[in-house]
Amino acid sequence: SFRAYLEGAPQVSDNVVLLTNVIQVYDLEASVPETILSLHPGQQYVMPTTIENTGNGQDRYDMAIQSITDSEGYTHVWDLDIPRVLFEELERDESQEVPITISVPEKTLAGQYTIVLEVMSEEQYEGTRLRDLITLQVEIIEFHDMRIELDPAVESKIKTTAPGRTVRFVMNVTNFGNVPDIPTLHNHTIDAAGEWDIQPGMNQLDKWQIRFALLEGFDTEFPVEKNCVELTMNDPIPVGECYVSATTNALTLPEMEAYTTLNIVAIVDIHAEATLADRELGIKVMSDFGSSESDGDYDETPTWEDSCTLDLNGDGLPDNYPPNCDTNEQIIELRLRAPDLEIYSVIVEESRGSVGDMLSVNVQIRNIGNAHATDINIVLCSGQTESDIKKNRCDEENIAYRQTIEAIMPSDDPDPPTITLLYMVEAGSHDIVVVVDPDNLVVETNEDNNIQKTPEKMGSDLGILDVGVEAIVQYSVPAIILGATFALFGVVGVVMYGRRMEALQRYQEKSSLLANLSDDDITF
């Protein structure tokens, strides 16, 4: 508003009012500390972002993701957290810093990625709300991470078995790195000091055998195991198969693309003389790029103390949890359980008797294993030696008595219950052997203590004489019957001979009478 007046005059002579409309200019500027980033798959990066209002009025700004592309122009979806709840209405020349969180997906391949963020005003100006762009060049660096695990829905890491058995464990080996890898498998055990040995080997389980196979068609009705082959020096390296290298003796899996999984089978052959105890085996998968000490697998360390499957206190829960544990190791446990039937004593109070009498054989049997045995057969074997029975078993015709025990529980009782077996006396003297589980149906840790001979031979009172009497009794009746049969044949022969002679005599008499007659004397 302008006013004009004459010099020396107290009153305003004239005035003019001018109205000016100032248009609000929306302008924002965004800045970040750095626009070139190097990130790992699965990494979260908090980026402080400053938004400044360079316009001439208030502005309630907003931000959005324009694009995330790789070097080949393909679009990707990442998780970017833009905290809109923190956004304020900015006055002129006012700024605000907000944290924008970039979460790289775990399964992101190595390479160059471009992230473009839009900064927008609350109102359009010059035909658009867009005021600024934040362009980030993100390099996803090479990341190596091999993992091995048991699927708890399919497999158990603890299995109960017996010596001499073969046990299989189905495992998943995953290349969780973002580049192809050629992993190797190694088996570890606990050393004499009770610690996990960082060097591969079997230690106290040196008589055990561990083999590996690839499992194809796991989700089909008939999965197929393809055993890993052992190569010689001149053999070519197979493609798509696992093999044992002739130079390193390491089991190598086929090349695995990033974020792919192989189903493998660990086949454990337990030695027949293995001690009945709980045994642990460790399977480790190693990246071809090495461990974390050589900038290879990021969580692989030589020690087993940080294993994700370690359970030292035996509470059934792992001692370490991701992400602060080593995923390259899988510990499996074999609980060896088996009965061990032992003939503790064989007592015979009377070893002689009349033929056909029943003599008692008192046997004490105990189970010194760590698992119960069921349906145990106990027999008395007659006429075979212990060595012959061990080699060829007791022949069915030589079994003098059989008894079945429903169950024998593990026990170290020095005076186990007595089982009475009955032996029917046969003529002569015989070796009687007590045999437990004669058909070897019960899997035991020791089969050598299932056979024991009675303290002395058992048989009839007269011994060899009873054999003769028995032979006479056995063969006398058939001899009498046979003699009577021959005598009957003799009587029949004499009777037939007499009748024949009588018939011949009559014929001769008639012939002589006819010879004295002429033809004229014959009258018809």
C-alpha positions as CSV (number, residue, x, y, z in Angstrom):
1,S,0.0,0.0,0.0
2,F,1.4,3.3,-1.1
3,R,0.3,6.8,0.3
4,A,1.1,10.2,-1.1
5,Y,0.7,13.7,0.6
6,L,1.8,17.3,-0.1
7,E,4.8,18.7,1.6
8,G,3.8,20.6,4.6
9,A,0.3,19.2,4.5
10,P,-0.8,17.0,7.4
11,Q,-3.4,15.1,5.4
12,V,-2.9,12.3,2.9
13,S,-3.9,13.5,-0.4
14,D,-3.9,10.1,-2.2
15,N,-3.1,6.4,-1.9
16,V,-2.8,3.3,-4.1
17,V,-3.1,-0.4,-3.0
18,L,-1.1,-3.0,-5.0
19,L,-1.9,-6.7,-4.5
20,T,0.8,-9.3,-5.3
21,N,0.2,-13.1,-5.3
22,V,3.4,-15.1,-4.6
23,I,3.2,-18.7,-6.0
24,Q,4.6,-21.4,-3.7
25,V,7.5,-23.2,-5.2
26,Y,8.0,-26.8,-4.2
27,D,11.5,-28.0,-4.2
28,L,13.3,-30.7,-2.3
29,E,16.9,-31.9,-2.2
30,A,17.9,-35.4,-0.9
31,S,21.4,-36.5,0.0
32,V,23.0,-39.6,1.4
33,P,26.5,-40.2,2.8
34,E,27.5,-42.5,0.0
35,T,25.9,-43.8,-3.2
36,I,28.2,-46.7,-3.9
37,L,27.6,-49.6,-1.6
38,S,29.1,-53.1,-1.2
39,L,26.7,-55.5,0.6
40,H,26.3,-59.2,1.2
41,P,23.2,-61.3,0.6
42,G,21.0,-61.1,3.7
43,Q,22.7,-58.0,5.0
44,Q,20.8,-55.0,6.3
45,Y,22.1,-51.5,5.7
46,V,20.7,-48.5,7.4
47,M,21.2,-45.4,5.1
48,P,20.8,-42.0,6.8
49,T,19.0,-39.9,4.3
50,T,18.6,-36.1,4.5
51,I,15.7,-34.3,3.0
52,E,15.9,-30.5,2.7
53,N,13.0,-28.2,1.8
54,T,14.5,-25.6,-0.6
55,G,11.1,-24.3,-1.7
56,N,9.4,-21.2,-0.4
57,G,6.8,-22.8,1.7
58,Q,5.8,-25.7,3.8
59,D,6.1,-29.2,2.3
60,R,4.9,-32.6,3.6
61,Y,7.2,-34.7,1.5
62,D,7.1,-38.4,0.6
63,M,9.5,-41.1,-0.8
64,A,9.0,-44.1,-2.9
65,I,11.0,-46.8,-4.7
66,Q,11.3,-46.2,-8.4
67,S,13.3,-49.3,-9.5
68,I,15.8,-52.0,-8.5
69,T,17.6,-53.5,-11.5
70,D,20.6,-55.6,-12.1
71,S,23.4,-55.0,-14.7
72,E,21.3,-56.8,-17.3
73,G,18.2,-54.7,-16.7
74,Y,16.2,-57.3,-14.9
75,T,13.9,-56.0,-12.1
76,H,14.3,-57.4,-8.6
77,V,12.3,-57.1,-5.4
78,W,14.1,-56.1,-2.3
79,D,12.8,-55.1,1.1
80,L,13.4,-51.3,1.7
81,D,12.0,-49.8,4.8
82,I,11.0,-46.2,4.3
83,P,9.8,-44.9,7.7
84,R,6.9,-42.6,6.6
85,V,5.7,-42.4,10.1
86,L,8.7,-40.3,10.9
87,F,8.2,-37.9,8.1
88,E,7.6,-34.3,9.2
89,E,6.1,-31.2,7.4
90,L,9.2,-29.2,6.6
91,E,9.3,-25.5,6.8
92,R,11.2,-23.4,4.3
93,D,14.9,-24.1,4.5
94,E,14.3,-26.9,7.0
95,S,15.7,-30.4,6.7
96,Q,15.1,-33.8,8.3
97,E,17.3,-36.9,8.5
98,V,15.5,-40.3,8.3
99,P,16.9,-43.8,8.4
100,I,16.1,-45.9,5.3
101,T,16.8,-49.6,5.8
102,I,18.0,-51.7,2.8
103,S,17.5,-55.4,3.3
104,V,19.3,-57.5,0.7
105,P,17.5,-60.8,0.1
106,E,19.4,-63.8,1.2
107,K,19.3,-65.4,-2.2
108,T,20.8,-62.6,-4.2
109,L,23.4,-63.4,-6.8
110,A,26.7,-61.6,-6.9
111,G,26.8,-58.6,-9.3
112,Q,25.9,-54.9,-9.7
113,Y,22.5,-53.5,-8.8
114,T,21.0,-50.1,-9.2
115,I,18.4,-48.7,-6.7
116,V,16.5,-45.5,-7.6
117,L,14.5,-43.7,-4.9
118,E,12.0,-40.9,-5.6
119,V,11.6,-37.8,-3.4
120,M,8.2,-36.2,-3.9
121,S,6.4,-33.1,-2.6
122,E,2.9,-33.1,-1.3
123,E,1.6,-31.1,-4.2
124,Q,2.3,-31.0,-7.9
125,Y,4.6,-28.3,-9.2
126,E,5.3,-27.8,-12.8
127,G,3.3,-30.9,-13.6
128,T,4.9,-33.4,-11.3
129,R,5.4,-34.2,-7.6
130,L,8.8,-35.6,-8.2
131,R,11.5,-33.3,-6.9
132,D,14.7,-35.4,-6.6
133,L,16.1,-38.9,-7.2
134,I,18.5,-40.9,-5.0
135,T,20.5,-43.3,-7.2
136,L,22.5,-46.0,-5.4
137,Q,25.0,-48.3,-7.0
138,V,25.0,-51.5,-5.0
139,E,27.6,-54.2,-5.5
140,I,26.6,-57.6,-4.1
141,I,30.0,-59.1,-3.4
142,E,30.8,-62.8,-3.8
143,F,29.4,-64.7,-0.8
144,H,30.3,-68.3,0.1
145,D,28.2,-70.3,2.5
146,M,27.8,-74.1,2.4
147,R,25.3,-75.7,4.7
148,I,24.5,-79.2,5.7
149,E,21.4,-80.2,7.8
150,L,19.0,-83.0,8.5
151,D,15.3,-82.3,7.7
152,P,13.6,-83.1,11.0
153,A,10.4,-83.8,9.2
154,V,12.1,-86.6,7.2
155,E,15.1,-87.8,9.2
156,S,16.3,-88.1,12.8
157,K,19.8,-87.3,13.9
158,I,19.6,-89.9,16.6
159,K,19.2,-93.6,15.6
160,T,19.2,-96.7,17.7
161,T,20.8,-99.7,16.2
162,A,23.1,-102.7,16.9
163,P,26.6,-103.7,16.0
164,G,27.0,-105.1,12.6
165,R,24.2,-103.1,11.2
166,T,24.2,-100.5,8.4
167,V,22.5,-97.2,9.1
168,R,21.5,-94.4,6.6
169,F,21.1,-90.7,7.2
170,V,19.5,-88.5,4.6
171,M,20.9,-85.0,4.6
172,N,20.6,-81.8,2.6
173,V,23.7,-80.0,1.3
174,T,22.9,-76.5,0.2
175,N,25.0,-73.9,-1.6
176,F,23.8,-70.8,0.2
177,G,26.4,-68.7,-1.5
178,N,25.7,-66.5,-4.5
179,V,28.2,-68.1,-6.8
180,P,28.7,-71.7,-8.0
181,D,30.7,-74.0,-5.6
182,I,32.2,-77.5,-5.6
183,P,31.9,-78.7,-2.0
184,T,33.6,-81.6,-0.3
185,L,32.5,-83.8,2.5
186,H,34.5,-84.9,5.5
187,N,33.7,-87.1,8.5
188,H,35.0,-86.2,12.0
189,T,34.8,-88.0,15.4
190,I,35.7,-87.4,19.0
191,D,39.3,-88.0,19.8
192,A,40.8,-89.9,22.9
193,A,40.6,-86.7,24.9
194,G,36.9,-86.4,24.4
195,E,37.1,-83.4,22.1
196,W,35.9,-83.1,18.5
197,D,38.9,-83.7,16.3
198,I,39.4,-80.8,13.8
199,Q,41.2,-83.2,11.5
200,P,39.0,-85.7,9.5
201,G,39.2,-89.3,10.6
202,M,37.6,-92.0,12.5
203,N,39.9,-92.2,15.6
204,Q,38.4,-94.9,18.0
205,L,35.9,-95.9,15.3
206,D,38.6,-96.9,12.8
207,K,36.9,-100.2,12.1
208,W,33.7,-98.5,11.0
209,Q,33.1,-97.5,7.4
210,I,31.3,-94.4,6.1
211,R,30.1,-94.1,2.6
212,F,28.1,-91.5,0.7
213,A,25.6,-91.5,-2.1
214,L,23.5,-89.0,-4.0
215,L,19.8,-89.4,-3.6
216,E,17.9,-88.8,-6.7
217,G,14.1,-88.5,-6.9
218,F,13.8,-88.0,-3.2
219,D,10.2,-86.7,-3.5
220,T,9.1,-89.6,-5.8
221,E,7.8,-93.0,-4.9
222,F,11.1,-94.7,-5.7
223,P,14.1,-92.6,-4.9
224,V,17.4,-93.9,-6.2
225,E,20.8,-93.9,-4.5
226,K,23.8,-93.3,-6.7
227,N,26.9,-94.3,-4.8
228,C,29.9,-92.0,-5.0
229,V,32.7,-93.6,-7.1
230,E,36.3,-94.0,-6.1
231,L,38.6,-92.7,-8.8
232,T,42.1,-93.9,-9.7
233,M,44.9,-91.6,-10.9
234,N,44.0,-92.0,-14.6
235,D,40.2,-91.8,-14.3
236,P,38.5,-88.7,-15.6
237,I,36.5,-86.6,-13.2
238,P,32.8,-87.5,-13.6
239,V,30.2,-84.8,-14.4
240,G,27.2,-84.6,-12.2
241,E,28.3,-87.3,-9.8
242,C,30.1,-87.5,-6.5
243,Y,33.5,-89.1,-6.3
244,V,36.4,-89.8,-4.0
245,S,39.5,-88.1,-5.4
246,A,42.6,-90.2,-6.0
247,T,44.9,-87.4,-5.0
248,T,43.2,-85.8,-2.0
249,N,41.1,-88.8,-0.9
250,A,38.3,-86.3,-0.3
251,L,34.7,-86.9,-1.3
252,T,33.7,-84.2,-3.8
253,L,30.2,-83.4,-4.7
254,P,29.2,-82.2,-8.2
255,E,29.3,-78.5,-8.9
256,M,26.3,-76.7,-7.3
257,E,24.8,-73.5,-8.6
258,A,24.0,-70.8,-6.2
259,Y,21.1,-71.5,-3.8
260,T,20.6,-75.1,-4.9
261,T,20.3,-78.2,-2.7
262,L,21.6,-81.8,-3.1
263,N,20.1,-84.7,-1.2
264,I,22.9,-87.0,0.0
265,V,22.9,-90.2,2.0
266,A,25.5,-91.0,4.7
267,I,25.8,-94.8,4.9
268,V,27.4,-95.9,8.2
269,D,28.6,-99.5,8.4
270,I,29.0,-100.4,12.1
271,H,31.6,-102.9,13.0
272,A,30.2,-106.2,14.4
273,E,32.4,-105.9,17.5
274,A,31.5,-102.3,18.3
275,T,31.1,-101.5,22.0
276,L,27.6,-101.0,23.2
277,A,27.6,-97.2,23.7
278,D,26.4,-93.9,22.3
279,R,28.6,-92.8,19.4
280,E,28.6,-89.5,17.6
281,L,29.8,-88.8,14.1
282,G,30.3,-85.4,12.5
283,I,29.8,-84.7,8.8
284,K,31.4,-81.4,7.6
285,V,30.8,-79.8,4.2
286,M,33.6,-77.5,3.0
287,S,33.5,-74.9,0.3
288,D,35.9,-75.0,-2.6
289,F,36.8,-71.4,-1.6
290,G,38.0,-72.4,1.9
291,S,37.0,-71.4,5.3
292,S,36.4,-68.0,6.9
293,E,40.1,-67.8,7.7
294,S,40.8,-67.6,3.9
295,D,37.9,-65.3,3.1
296,G,35.9,-68.3,1.9
297,D,32.8,-69.7,3.6
298,Y,31.9,-66.9,6.0
299,D,30.8,-69.0,9.0
300,E,33.1,-72.0,8.6
301,T,35.7,-72.5,11.3
302,P,38.0,-75.5,12.0
303,T,36.6,-75.9,15.5
304,W,33.4,-77.8,16.3
305,E,32.6,-75.7,19.4
306,D,30.5,-73.3,17.4
307,S,28.5,-75.9,15.5
308,C,24.8,-75.4,15.1
309,T,24.2,-79.0,16.0
310,L,26.4,-79.3,19.0
311,D,24.7,-80.6,22.2
312,L,27.3,-81.1,24.9
313,N,24.9,-81.2,27.8
314,G,22.6,-83.7,26.2
315,D,19.4,-81.7,26.8
316,G,18.2,-82.2,23.3
317,L,18.7,-78.5,22.4
318,P,21.6,-77.1,20.4
319,D,24.3,-75.2,22.3
320,N,24.5,-72.6,19.5
321,Y,21.9,-70.9,17.5
322,P,22.0,-69.1,14.1
323,P,23.4,-66.7,13.0
324,N,26.1,-67.2,15.6
325,C,27.0,-70.8,14.7
326,D,28.6,-72.8,12.1
327,T,26.2,-74.3,9.5
328,N,28.8,-76.5,7.9
329,E,28.6,-79.2,10.4
330,Q,26.0,-81.9,11.2
331,I,26.4,-84.1,14.2
332,I,24.6,-87.5,14.1
333,E,24.3,-89.9,17.0
334,L,24.2,-93.7,16.9
335,R,22.9,-95.4,20.1
336,L,24.2,-99.0,20.0
337,R,21.7,-101.2,21.7
338,A,21.7,-105.0,21.6
339,P,21.3,-107.9,24.0
340,D,24.1,-110.2,24.9
341,L,22.8,-113.6,26.0
342,E,25.3,-115.5,28.2
343,I,25.0,-119.0,29.6
344,Y,26.0,-118.3,33.1
345,S,26.0,-121.9,34.4
346,V,24.9,-125.4,33.5
347,I,24.2,-127.8,36.4
348,V,23.2,-131.5,36.0
349,E,22.4,-133.3,39.2
350,E,21.8,-136.7,37.7
351,S,23.4,-137.6,34.4
352,R,22.3,-141.2,34.3
353,G,18.9,-142.9,34.3
354,S,16.9,-145.6,32.7
355,V,16.1,-145.4,29.1
356,G,13.0,-143.1,28.6
357,D,13.4,-141.3,32.0
358,M,13.5,-137.5,32.1
359,L,16.7,-135.9,33.6
360,S,16.8,-132.2,34.5
361,V,19.4,-129.8,33.2
362,N,19.4,-126.6,35.2
363,V,20.6,-123.6,33.1
364,Q,21.2,-120.0,34.2
365,I,21.1,-117.4,31.5
366,R,21.6,-113.7,31.8
367,N,21.5,-110.7,29.4
368,I,24.7,-108.7,29.8
369,G,23.8,-106.4,26.9
370,N,21.9,-103.1,27.1
371,A,18.7,-104.1,25.4
372,H,16.1,-106.8,26.1
373,A,15.8,-109.9,24.1
374,T,12.5,-111.5,23.2
375,D,11.3,-115.0,22.0
376,I,14.6,-116.8,22.9
377,N,14.8,-120.5,22.0
378,I,16.9,-122.7,24.3
379,V,17.6,-126.3,23.1
380,L,19.5,-129.4,24.3
381,C,21.5,-130.7,21.4
382,S,22.5,-134.3,21.5
383,G,25.3,-136.0,19.5
384,Q,27.1,-132.9,18.3
385,T,30.2,-131.2,19.6
386,E,30.4,-127.5,20.5
387,S,32.7,-126.7,17.5
388,D,30.3,-128.5,15.1
389,I,27.3,-126.6,16.5
390,K,29.2,-123.2,16.2
391,K,30.0,-124.0,12.6
392,N,26.9,-125.8,11.3
393,R,24.3,-125.2,14.1
394,C,22.4,-128.0,15.8
395,D,20.6,-130.3,13.4
396,E,16.9,-130.6,13.9
397,E,17.0,-134.3,14.5
398,N,19.5,-133.8,17.2
399,I,17.4,-131.5,19.3
400,A,16.5,-133.4,22.4
401,Y,14.5,-130.6,24.0
402,R,13.3,-127.1,23.2
403,Q,12.0,-124.3,25.4
404,T,11.1,-120.7,24.5
405,I,11.6,-117.8,26.9
406,E,9.4,-114.7,26.1
407,A,11.9,-112.1,27.2
408,I,15.2,-111.6,29.1
409,M,15.9,-108.2,30.4
410,P,19.4,-106.7,30.7
411,S,20.9,-107.6,34.1
412,D,24.2,-108.1,35.8
413,D,22.7,-110.2,38.6
414,P,25.3,-112.7,39.9
415,D,22.5,-115.2,40.5
416,P,20.2,-115.2,37.6
417,P,17.0,-117.3,37.5
418,T,17.3,-121.0,36.8
419,I,15.6,-122.5,33.8
420,T,15.0,-126.3,33.9
421,L,15.4,-128.2,30.7
422,L,14.4,-131.9,30.4
423,Y,16.5,-134.6,28.7
424,M,14.9,-137.9,27.8
425,V,17.4,-140.6,28.5
426,E,18.6,-142.5,25.4
427,A,20.7,-145.7,25.5
428,G,24.4,-145.1,25.7
429,S,26.4,-142.0,26.7
430,H,25.9,-138.7,24.8
431,D,27.4,-135.2,24.6
432,I,24.6,-132.8,25.6
433,V,25.1,-129.2,24.7
434,V,22.9,-126.3,25.8
435,V,22.4,-123.8,22.9
436,V,20.8,-120.4,23.3
437,D,19.2,-118.9,20.2
438,P,20.2,-121.9,17.9
439,D,18.8,-120.2,14.8
440,N,20.7,-117.0,15.5
441,L,17.5,-114.9,15.3
442,V,18.6,-112.5,18.1
443,V,21.1,-109.9,17.1
444,E,23.8,-110.0,19.8
445,T,27.1,-108.3,20.4
446,N,28.7,-111.7,21.2
447,E,27.6,-115.0,19.8
448,D,30.4,-117.1,21.4
449,N,28.8,-117.3,24.8
450,N,25.6,-119.0,23.6
451,I,26.9,-122.6,23.7
452,Q,27.9,-124.6,26.7
453,K,28.4,-128.4,27.2
454,T,27.0,-130.2,30.2
455,P,29.7,-131.1,32.8
456,E,29.6,-134.7,31.9
457,K,28.0,-137.0,29.3
458,M,24.4,-138.0,29.9
459,G,22.7,-141.3,29.1
460,S,21.5,-144.7,30.4
461,D,22.7,-146.5,33.4
462,L,24.3,-149.4,31.5
463,G,25.8,-147.3,28.8
464,I,27.0,-149.4,25.9
465,L,25.1,-152.4,27.1
466,D,21.8,-150.5,26.9
467,V,22.7,-149.8,23.3
468,G,23.0,-153.5,22.7
469,V,19.8,-154.2,24.5
470,E,18.1,-151.4,22.6
471,A,19.5,-152.9,19.3
472,I,18.2,-156.3,20.3
473,V,14.8,-154.9,21.2
474,Q,14.8,-152.8,18.1
475,Y,15.6,-155.6,15.7
476,S,14.2,-158.7,17.5
477,V,10.5,-158.1,16.6
478,P,11.2,-157.6,12.9
479,A,13.4,-160.7,13.0
480,I,10.7,-162.8,14.5
481,I,8.1,-161.5,12.1
482,L,10.5,-162.2,9.2
483,G,11.2,-165.7,10.5
484,A,7.6,-166.5,10.9
485,T,7.0,-165.2,7.4
486,F,9.6,-167.5,6.0
487,A,8.3,-170.4,8.1
488,L,4.8,-169.8,6.7
489,F,6.2,-169.8,3.2
490,G,7.9,-173.1,4.0
491,V,4.6,-174.7,5.2
492,V,2.8,-173.5,2.1
493,G,5.5,-174.9,0.0
494,V,5.4,-178.3,1.7
495,V,1.6,-178.5,1.4
496,M,1.7,-177.5,-2.2
497,Y,4.4,-180.1,-2.9
498,G,2.4,-182.9,-1.2
499,R,-0.7,-182.0,-3.1
500,R,1.3,-182.1,-6.4
501,M,2.7,-185.5,-5.6
502,E,-0.7,-186.8,-4.7
503,A,-2.1,-185.5,-8.1
504,L,0.8,-187.1,-10.0
505,Q,0.2,-190.5,-8.3
506,R,-3.5,-190.4,-9.2
507,Y,-2.7,-189.6,-12.8
508,Q,-0.3,-192.5,-13.0
509,E,-2.9,-194.9,-11.6
510,K,-5.4,-193.8,-14.2
511,S,-2.9,-194.0,-17.0
512,S,-2.0,-197.7,-16.1
513,L,-5.6,-198.7,-16.1
514,L,-6.2,-197.3,-19.6
515,A,-3.1,-199.0,-20.9
516,N,-4.5,-202.5,-20.2
517,L,-7.7,-202.0,-22.2
518,S,-8.1,-202.6,-26.0
519,D,-10.1,-200.5,-28.3
520,D,-12.9,-203.2,-28.4
521,D,-13.3,-203.0,-24.7
522,I,-14.0,-199.4,-24.8
523,T,-17.7,-198.8,-24.9
524,F,-19.2,-195.4,-25.1
